């Protein structure tokens, strides 16, 4: 069992550090230094950085904000720059100046650097700007790099050929844009594109990805504007409203969304702030009777699983021998389930989700069983007078059990917590594979998944986790081979094995439930026909039938069977409908096909090729989106399956 000290220490990992990220892109050639236009650009860069910093300090003091962030970790405003000539260095100098001016502030400002290929090759591309030759520009780069908070992140690009060099510029531009909350760009819409990877390409990439862009005119002629969509590029935005819009953007980013309106009534959940409840949730595991569903249905799924094909074995399926003693059904009747130690947010949310899943699913399994018992008791009550009292008591107890389970699920929010925490776990899962490569999940995609599950606080919290985790340092080329193996085996391989197993188990269970329902229906029909035949035979040939004296008892027994069998069939149908065996099997079949294609794509990646890290990250994102497509589907399905008294 988890010790209380471990529970308290691990609980703090749920709250992210307070963080905000700004990145830069823009033209290399700006108005010459010392000119009014250049001075105006530099002043605008300093002003917007100071505005963001001041707004963050205000937002950080809000009560809701303090509750959602970890006070033991330092708050940061992280600024990313590739430190190329021109706009990148104007931004970097402004960041370092702000850091010096706010050294005693509660919000640290730090400069981090991302470069497209090795430092020597990168420095060789400098010069010809602001009257600096290559050596002078390289020295300026080295001086700025020395003041950065960490060593640079070096993308595995290549400067040898022009095409690959521009692809590397594009990769570094997209990297900083992908990892910021607002992208500052010093750029003129009238300027030429500047080739692949230029400011124009990065601006459009950011806007299409839903990343806000703060545009400072590189000609020094216009006031800054804030763009939040690609459509804004073709519209005239009023500059006087830009600063107010930027303040709202900062607030919306770091301040958590208000809790959604909760349903009212005697079944309404008593928790009014789901995210706050998650932060304060005690770490616990389901125990004893709550493991009944996992044991019973899990055992049936394994017993009824179909035999694997050669294709299933190729996807990593291994037949697990399931014994009665290994099942949760035995554990739930003997001793509590031992929770494993949480080591990160995913395992924490996954554990909590699993705990509430056991409660929720066992509840509806018991409700189906109690419903069948109540119906059978009602039939016995009507048809067999000697058992009338005991049948009525059993029926009352069964109905009371249903009412208690419905009330507990509604008031304690088992169903809602199960869905929310599993959503959180599924959204955090890919980050451990994407983050070492400098990527993360698209926020718009996370929001769509959460909207399907009505868990609006979940994507905000995941985005806060991403903001609080800065980009890695060092050369990505050194990690590509290891990350490729992790992607193929730990991420895709484990998911393929899981979905092959689920497909076989669910398709087998679905077939057995269908056969069981058909058998109960056939038994009911036989009993009804036999009862009619006996009643008709007694009326026509009663004197000639030797067993005529036993006909009423036989008819009564057949009547009970014909009443009990449909009740059992209805309970089985209800369990099958809630388990969604057929839908799960079909979903797994589709996911297996998609993940197998992604795995083949990953296997073809050569770690030594230029920009292999970015191709690997893109492949990892494809695998993540395949898994998120299922998360969106089951979240929407489970939201419609709340336990109700009906």
Secondary structure, 3 states (H helix, E strand, C coil): CCCHHHHHHHHHHHCECCEEEEEEEECCCCCCCCCHHHHHHHHHHHHHHHHHHHHHHHHHCCHHHHHHECCCCCEEEEEEECCCCCHHHHHHHHHHHHHHHCCCCCEEEEEEEEECCCHHHHHCCCCCECCECHHHHHHHHHHHHHCCCCCCEECCCCCCCHHHHHHHHHHHHHHHHHCCCEEEEECCCCCCCCCCCCHHHHHHHHHHCCCEEEEECCCCCCCCEEECCHHHHHCCCCHHHHHHHHHHHHHHHHCCCCCCCCCCCCCCCCCCCHHHHHHHCCCCCCCHHHHHHHHHHHHHHHHCCCCCCHHHHHCCCCCCCCCHHHCHHHHHHHCCCCCCCCCCHHHHHHHHHHHHHHHHHHHHHHHHHHHHHHHHHHHHHHHCHHHHHHHHHHHHHHHHHHHHHHHHHHHHCHHHHHHHHHHHHHHHHCHHHHHHHCCCCCHHHHHHHHHHHCCHHHHHHHHHHHHHCCCCCEEHHHCHHHHHHHHHHHHHHHHHHHHHHHHHHHHHHHHHHHHHHHHHHHHHHHHHHHHHHHHHHHHHHCCCCCCHHHHHHHHHHHHHHHHHHHHHHHHHHHHHHHHCHHHHHHHHHHHHHHHHHHHHHHHCCCCCCCCHHHHHHHHHHHHHHHHHHHHHHHHHHHHCCCCCCC
